[in-house]
Amino acid sequence: MFKNVYYLSLGVVLGAVLGILVCDDTKKKITKAIQGKAKKLSGCIKSLSEETVHTIKG
């Protein structure tokens, strides 16, 4: 449990430091890339769930 708290606090600190150091243009690019990955992942999950439903019904 302490390991998870350690990683969470480390992520918050690194995020704050990077947020201060990185310029706004780069932040926008990083955010856009993360959103693109999230959309791809949600599309994959949706297609997998649809395949599962078809398999169960079929």
Buried (B, 14 or more C-beta within 10 A) or exposed (E): EEEEEEEEEEEEEEEEEEEEEEEEEEEEEEEEEEEEEEEEEEEEEEEEEEEEEEEEEE
